[in-house]
Structures are given as C-alpha cells and as structure tokens.
Amino acid sequence: MLSFLGARKRSGTTNPDGGSGGSHIVRKEARSASIGSGPSKSKGPYHLSKEVLDFDLGEGACPVNEMVKDTFIITNTTPTKVKFHFEPASMGHCKLLFEPSSGTIGAGAKNKGTKKIIAKLTLSNSEPVNFRVNLKITDKNNRTETLFLVVRTHTLHGMFGVDPSTLETVYDAGFDVPSILVEMKNYLLHQDAWQQEGIFRLAGEASDIKYLKQQMNKAKRLDVSTNPDINAIANLLKAHLPTPILNELPAEAVCNSTDFQVCVDAYDTLKEPQRSLLGWLLDLMVDVCSQKSVNKMSEQNLAIVVAPNLYDPPGCDPMEGLVMSQKAVQFLHHLVLYEIERRAAAAETHHHGAEDYGYDNAGEDYGQWQ
C-alpha cells in the first residue's frame, strides 16, 4: 500500500488447532502437530528447518508497509517424490506469500530431497501477528500429512502504523490531522520540495528512511537538525497516511471509478478520521501538482504513486488485483480534480464577494480616493 492504517482490532480464537485456513491467533509457543500420523520438526518423513517464522526480527518490531522475508527448508526423507502446498493463511492487515507456494519435492533416500521456501510478509499496520499456516504434503499413494508453521511479529509502539486517534493532532488546511504529518509537510515546504522534480515519486535512501522512522518513533516528532533528505521525508509522509483508506469505501465505488460523480459521492460518505486524513492529503496533492511544470508531477502522476498506499485490492487473483489497483488510481485522480475544481469555485466566490463590497482592485481604488 502512506501507513497509518486506522486499524480495527481483529479477534481470533485462542485455540491454535481450531478451524481451517490458518487464520487463527496462536497464544502459545509454537509446537509440532499433525493430522493423521503427523510429522514434527524432528520426527516423521518430512522435516521443517524451522517452525516459527519471525523474519529475522527477533524481538524487534516489524516495519509497516515494507516486505520482510524469511527462508526455511522442507525435507523429504522418503524414497519417492511428494507434492506440497501451503493453505491460504493471512490476517486482515497482512499479506503472506510463499515462493513457491506449491510443487514437488524430490525423493529423499540417501540424498535427502529438499525444497527451499521463501516467505514474504507485508504488514499494513503495526498490530502484531501470531497465527498458524498449514503445509500439506501428499505422497504417491495420496496420503496427506500436515506440518505447521507459526508466523509471528511484534508490535511497534511509535508513530507509524497506529490508530490515528491515539496520536496528537493539530488543525491544518481545514482538517484535524496528526501533528507528525504536518511537521513533515512543513519541512518539505521549507525545503521547496514542491519544486523538486519527481517529488513523491523518487524513493529516498532506505537507510535514511529506516533511521528517520526509528527517530520519530522514539521522539514522537521530526528532528530536522540532521537536514533529512526530502525524498525520504516524502516517502515517510506517504507511509504515515491511513492504509488502506479507500478500502473503507463500498467496493462498487472503486469499481465505478470512471464515473467522476460516483467518486465524489463516495468520498463524502467517508467517516472520521479517514475523511479528514484524505481531505488533508488531497489538499497537499493539489499544492504539489500546481507546480507540475517544474516537478513533473501531474494530477495523474501523483495519483499513480499515492494510490497504492491507500488501497489494498481485496482477496482476488493477480489480474483482478491489477485491474482494481488501476481503478483506485483513477478514483484518486478524480478526487484530486474535484479538489482543484472546489478550490477554483471557492476562489471565484471570494472574488465576487470582494467586488460586491467594493474591494476589487483595492490598491487602485485607494489611490483614486486620495
């Protein structure tokens, strides 16, 4: 997916063996279990090199909106090849992928058959995860056994990925928003970032972003004494906005993003704090694209780089997900155009109001009165 997903707490069972699909919260330490004659980590014909995936974070917090990886080995000790697949398992605020997610493992015999698996996890907020994934292994006689993996991360007590209602807010551009957002925006303004070509498109240095995140999580504010890179700050500003805020809208609104009025009407139905956060973001985007002749960030270009932070395609196949992501870009593009029109109408109303009171061309009139 800017993350601050206004996270809603999700409940899960405390029974690690209950139900199917692997989406249950695990409250106990990881343990081996199986179906049928089920193998464990050290017993049975199939072995896992690890049972708990912590993505090499240990007790550290998992970053938000950044992919983390872990690897492990499946070993087959039988004399024949077997098939394997991972059952779908995820929580609402995380994406978990296995590469490969299915396939075959060669015969073990003297030379053990092995398969290296890469697990990729992305969290959209800092709420910790602790759930089980089922790995199914089927032999040539269609006998299936199940191995279990536990996916576990720790929470981050800081500024990113938390419920916006828990943060200090200030009034800016007509909206009540977290003060850290305004601090980052003001820093970018002070650095003339809107005149920087590719602002919000160019990625900052990963090391700079990591340092700034740690600093802000600790100090609860932006430290400008180190003169941080504007692209790093711009990326953090995106990462601090609610994700996926557009998922709070009815699905048909995003699907019908070709209709300008549908987009506007849907925007007006958003509840707080999402309504204020998106309104604040649109105001900022209009300011940025007003300098598009210099920064090359048109309304469309900005929508392309910001929308992925605001919309997470619901469980669907990759092609459908791509289509929905494109619709989200179009949806956001329409809202930016709407904000531009709204500003123009407000300016026109103000202009006519000034004329009605005799204040148009005030300097010239003042000279004549003298």
Disulfide bonds with the S-S distance in Angstrom:
none
